[in-house]
Amino acid sequence: MKQGKTNLAYEIIKEKILSGELKTLSDISEDRLQSELNISRTPIREALQKLEQEKLVYIYPRKGIIVSGITVELLNEVYEMRELIEPFVAKNVCHKLSEEWLIAMKHSLTEPPEGMTPDERKAYYIDLDKQLHHQIIYSYPNTFIHNIMGNIYDHNHRIFVLTSSVNEKHNVSIPEHVAIIEAFLERDPDKVELRMREHITSSRRNAIEYLIKKYQ
């Protein structure tokens, strides 16, 4: 029962972090979480310890807990892992993604619904980004890669939300995602690998440029 409450607390707190409800470098109150979630202190603490292992929170003994920052160091670690894993996986699942799914995804990227607010448009493209990359990764039969990339994608989501809110990064990503899909539709493994690598390199550069401007 306690493990179930720990997992529940973990999922709820993580979602608060990923959604931005708990903002970067904001304080986290164990007492407030206990009250909000109606969960006792021990499962809350165990959930926070797990989130610390995943670098989503910082725990300072006898001082407090805060949501982890998005730094150039963290960003480089995230994108280094993506550059090592995603092009390899994309190349190896080139023939696994169905043509029907790829065409539907391309249409969603190039023909978004009309009348969306800027916030709705941002959320729409963030969701498509997640769908595309997750479909590629989870089509490859390696649970170690799935587990590693699950944590990487949590951090990448925070980076994407932060940067796209200012520099419209999702608009830059649209033609890159379309190029990846077109390479899949051509069933060209080398081109799929190249387009994925180019996309990750571009995303990394855009995110670093944003952080540099922010802290100048």
Phi, psi and omega per residue, in radians:
M1 nan -0.749 -3.127
K2 -1.107 -0.704 3.135
Q3 -1.097 -0.644 3.095
G4 -1.110 -0.694 3.110
K5 -1.218 -0.624 3.083
T6 -1.089 -0.803 3.135
N7 -1.116 -0.693 3.116
L8 -1.109 -0.811 3.119
A9 -1.071 -0.738 3.129
Y10 -1.023 -0.853 -3.099
E11 -1.131 -0.712 -3.110
I12 -1.198 -0.795 -3.127
I13 -1.145 -0.728 3.126
K14 -1.073 -0.725 3.124
E15 -1.118 -0.641 3.078
K16 -1.088 -0.632 3.125
I17 -1.261 -0.844 -3.080
L18 -1.161 -0.582 -3.132
S19 -1.363 -0.270 -3.102
G20 1.586 0.003 3.070
E21 -1.065 -0.736 2.939
L22 -1.688 1.880 -2.981
K23 -1.403 2.758 3.110
T24 -0.910 2.261 3.105
L25 1.199 0.194 3.077
S26 -1.414 2.678 3.126
D27 -1.262 2.542 3.049
I28 -2.007 2.160 -3.132
S29 -1.744 2.058 3.077
E30 -1.072 -0.713 -3.132
D31 -1.074 -0.747 3.141
R32 -1.148 -0.709 3.110
L33 -1.114 -0.703 3.084
Q34 -1.008 -0.786 -3.109
S35 -1.193 -0.789 -3.098
E36 -1.148 -0.750 -3.023
L37 -1.622 -0.196 -3.075
N38 0.973 0.794 3.138
I39 -2.227 2.464 -3.064
S40 -1.220 2.967 -3.006
R41 -1.090 -0.723 -3.038
T42 -1.079 -0.875 3.082
P43 -1.068 -0.640 3.089
I44 -1.074 -0.803 -3.116
R45 -1.128 -0.726 3.120
E46 -1.133 -0.659 3.095
A47 -1.120 -0.742 3.130
L48 -1.154 -0.631 3.087
Q49 -1.118 -0.681 3.089
K50 -1.147 -0.714 3.106
L51 -1.152 -0.555 3.061
E52 -1.150 -0.726 3.105
Q53 -1.052 -0.537 3.133
E54 -1.570 0.104 3.093
K55 1.119 0.500 3.082
L56 -1.669 -0.326 3.023
V57 -2.390 2.774 2.985
Y58 -1.935 2.298 3.074
I59 -1.965 2.115 3.109
Y60 -1.950 1.868 -3.091
P61 -0.909 2.308 3.112
R62 1.122 0.138 3.116
K63 -2.095 -0.849 3.136
G64 2.689 -3.064 -3.105
I65 -2.276 2.359 3.091
I66 -2.333 2.737 3.033
V67 -1.195 2.380 -3.080
S68 -1.115 2.630 3.103
G69 -1.449 2.814 3.022
I70 -1.799 1.781 -3.072
T71 -1.884 2.904 3.069
V72 -1.074 -0.650 3.118
E73 -1.077 -0.844 3.120
L74 -1.098 -0.772 -3.134
L75 -1.019 -0.780 3.139
N76 -1.130 -0.651 3.105
E77 -1.131 -0.758 3.135
V78 -1.075 -0.861 -3.073
Y79 -1.284 -0.477 3.042
E80 -1.092 -0.756 3.110
M81 -1.152 -0.718 3.121
R82 -1.100 -0.724 -3.137
E83 -1.161 -0.551 3.128
L84 -1.300 -0.641 -2.954
I85 -1.767 -0.833 -2.945
E86 -1.143 -0.752 3.100
P87 -1.066 -0.699 3.100
F88 -1.064 -0.849 -3.124
V89 -1.125 -0.802 -3.124
A90 -0.999 -0.762 3.118
K91 -1.047 -0.697 -3.045
N92 -1.422 -0.231 3.070
V93 -1.936 0.309 -3.065
C94 -0.916 -0.632 -3.075
H95 -1.718 0.075 -3.055
K96 -1.645 -0.512 -3.120
L97 -1.344 2.272 -3.045
S98 -1.223 2.578 3.110
E99 -1.064 -0.699 -3.138
E100 -1.047 -0.801 -3.130
W101 -1.145 -0.735 -3.121
L102 -1.107 -0.757 3.132
I103 -1.132 -0.709 3.113
A104 -1.119 -0.711 3.119
M105 -1.148 -0.745 3.105
K106 -1.052 -0.736 3.121
H107 -1.107 -0.732 3.127
S108 -1.079 -0.653 -3.135
L109 -1.245 -0.701 -3.015
T110 -1.644 -0.301 -3.125
E111 -2.258 1.197 -3.116
P112 -1.208 2.744 3.091
P113 -1.029 2.563 3.121
E114 -1.437 2.749 3.008
G115 1.432 0.224 3.135
M116 -1.360 2.529 2.989
T117 -1.274 2.869 3.085
P118 -0.964 -0.718 3.126
D119 -1.160 -0.697 3.107
E120 -1.150 -0.676 3.124
R121 -1.135 -0.740 3.110
K122 -1.062 -0.833 -3.139
A123 -1.089 -0.641 3.140
Y124 -1.067 -0.836 -3.097
Y125 -1.309 -0.548 3.052
I126 -1.101 -0.712 3.120
D127 -1.147 -0.715 3.112
L128 -1.137 -0.689 3.077
D129 -1.006 -0.820 3.133
K130 -1.084 -0.794 -3.126
Q131 -1.037 -0.800 -3.084
L132 -1.118 -0.900 -3.076
H133 -1.187 -0.661 3.111
H134 -1.164 -0.708 3.132
Q135 -1.049 -0.707 3.131
I136 -1.166 -0.902 -3.072
I137 -1.103 -0.805 -3.038
Y138 -1.415 -0.021 2.979
S139 -1.456 -0.210 -3.136
Y140 -1.648 2.231 -2.999
P141 -1.430 1.247 3.111
N142 -2.558 1.825 -3.058
T143 -1.209 -0.448 3.075
F144 -1.122 -0.773 3.092
I145 -1.114 -0.711 3.115
H146 -1.020 -0.800 -3.103
N147 -1.160 -0.771 3.125
I148 -1.082 -0.851 -3.061
M149 -1.255 -0.429 3.048
G150 -1.023 -0.803 3.108
N151 -1.208 -0.718 3.113
I152 -1.052 -0.748 -3.121
Y153 -1.196 -0.505 3.034
D154 -1.054 -0.828 3.120
H155 -1.182 -0.697 -3.139
N156 -1.100 -0.614 3.091
H157 -1.057 -0.775 3.126
R158 -1.102 -0.728 3.115
I159 -1.096 -0.793 -3.108
F160 -1.089 -0.799 3.130
V161 -1.073 -0.765 -3.114
L162 -1.112 -0.873 -3.040
T163 -1.323 -0.645 -3.104
S164 -1.226 -0.389 -3.140
S165 -1.229 -0.297 -3.091
V166 -1.996 -0.846 -2.975
N167 -1.894 0.286 3.097
E168 0.936 0.716 -3.107
K169 -1.015 -0.564 -3.121
H170 -1.077 -0.554 3.103
N171 -1.179 -0.632 3.079
V172 -1.134 -0.632 -3.069
S173 -1.290 -0.388 -3.044
I174 -1.008 -0.971 -3.141
P175 -1.113 -0.503 3.098
E176 -1.193 -0.739 3.095
H177 -1.148 -0.697 3.102
V178 -1.086 -0.711 3.121
A179 -1.098 -0.678 3.085
I180 -1.098 -0.818 -3.122
I181 -1.087 -0.746 3.139
E182 -1.096 -0.639 3.080
A183 -1.140 -0.673 3.056
F184 -1.105 -0.760 -3.132
L185 -1.111 -0.526 3.070
E186 -1.361 -0.187 -3.106
R187 0.961 0.792 3.138
D188 -1.926 1.705 -3.055
P189 -1.016 -0.717 -3.117
D190 -1.162 -0.686 3.118
K191 -1.202 -0.684 3.074
V192 -1.020 -0.819 3.127
E193 -1.048 -0.795 -3.125
L194 -1.111 -0.827 -3.105
R195 -1.117 -0.658 3.097
M196 -1.151 -0.747 3.141
R197 -1.111 -0.749 3.116
E198 -1.065 -0.732 -3.128
H199 -1.113 -0.792 -3.118
I200 -1.161 -0.711 3.104
T201 -1.068 -0.762 3.116
S202 -1.117 -0.765 3.135
S203 -1.088 -0.722 3.125
R204 -1.090 -0.803 -3.125
R205 -1.082 -0.780 -3.139
N206 -1.093 -0.723 -3.118
A207 -1.179 -0.726 3.125
I208 -1.131 -0.735 3.118
E209 -1.037 -0.698 3.124
Y210 -1.102 -0.827 -3.104
L211 -1.114 -0.695 3.131
I212 -1.086 -0.786 3.128
K213 -1.124 -0.673 -3.094
K214 -1.097 -0.680 -3.015
Y215 -1.780 0.147 3.067
Q216 -1.257 nan nan
